[in-house]
Amino acid sequence: MKKENKAVIIWLFSGCLLIFLMVVVGGITRLTNSGLSMTDWHLGKDTFPPLTEAKWQEAFEHYKQFPEYQKINQFKDGGFSLSDYKQIYFWEWFHRFIARILGIVFMIPFVWFLIKKKLDKPTIKKSIILLGMGALQGFFGWFMVKSGLINDPDVSHFRLALHLTFAFVTFAYTLWVALDLIYPVKRNVEKTLRNIARWALFFLLVQIIYGGFVAGLNAGLIHNHWPLMSDGQFIHDSVFLEKDSLLLSFTEGKSGVQFVHRTLAYVVTGFILFLYFTSKKYNLDFNQKKGIQSLVFLVFVQFALGVFTLLYGVPLWLGLIHQVNAFFLLSAMTYSLHRLSK
């Protein structure tokens, strides 16, 4: 690592940390059913929550015009008060607030680094890509929320998976750019290991997409058994009955989506173990070995967390830990692939 790149690396890692925090808060927002509490989007107007009771009441009355209140919350036992609304509002507001902070943390240092000529041309290009990804992620967030404000008081699971997965991808790319600066010297590439790692990353990203599907459809609340689904079946009969085709069942049906998600866990674990045992044939350096070893450890932790999250019916704390460890697993996957590629 070049000494002059230290500040840039810290800046990029700060972005990684904020993306991580934003996704964690996004997970809490989803698990507490808070994501539809803010029914419009303004770049500056809703930076801070309502500051007076009159403004709170105005926001609450506006919320009452939308399907989540009209079809769900107003019929809750004990009613749904302004105090209840403030609780769900907080998590969605905090999620958006972190996104704004992330934008500031990225933009201001980026301009400063440009003025001070701290960035080489490749890093400038990558940083511009990151800026575009950040803007696109903001659009995906509102695109997701908007789907739950029309008729159905729940967001599209496709849009939720898009928003979630793109956050993971943005995090991984930010980490990759930082690693390019930490390890500027290229080394010989072990193509076999690199290709296995690429396939492992591909299936991990597909698994993250299906994690979004499971969250969006609340598919973790059914078939709370392992290793088999309900009634002692590896693939439950409901997978074939809930939609007109297997494609629809595996993308829109609760049972089908859960089946794919739990099955992909074996695939991801298998590829990482294949990478680990294949790597034994090569003379790897310390960083490469530690990267692959951390992958093996984290994938087994993630597998266990997934099983217990399912068995216990997705309690908030366990669902959140499962999502957090997915971030750690993706970080180790990105690091390992980088060390095997350059």
HELIX and SHEET records of a PDB file:
HELIX    1   1 LYS A    3  ASN A    5  5                                   3    
HELIX    2   2 LYS A    6  LEU A   31  1                                  26    
HELIX    3   3 GLU A   53  TYR A   63  1                                  11    
HELIX    4   4 PRO A   67  LYS A   71  1                                   5    
HELIX    5   5 ASN A   73  PHE A   75  5                                   3    
HELIX    6   6 LEU A   82  ILE A  115  1                                  34    
HELIX    7   7 LYS A  121  LYS A  146  1                                  26    
HELIX    8   8 HIS A  157  ILE A  182  1                                  26    
HELIX    9   9 LYS A  191  LEU A  217  1                                  27    
HELIX   10  10 ALA A  219  LEU A  221  5                                   3    
HELIX   11  11 SER A  230  GLY A  232  5                                   3    
HELIX   12  12 SER A  238  LEU A  241  1                                   4    
HELIX   13  13 LEU A  246  GLU A  252  1                                   7    
HELIX   14  14 LYS A  254  SER A  279  1                                  26    
HELIX   15  15 PHE A  286  LEU A  311  1                                  26    
HELIX   16  16 LEU A  316  SER A  341  1                                  26    
END                                                                             
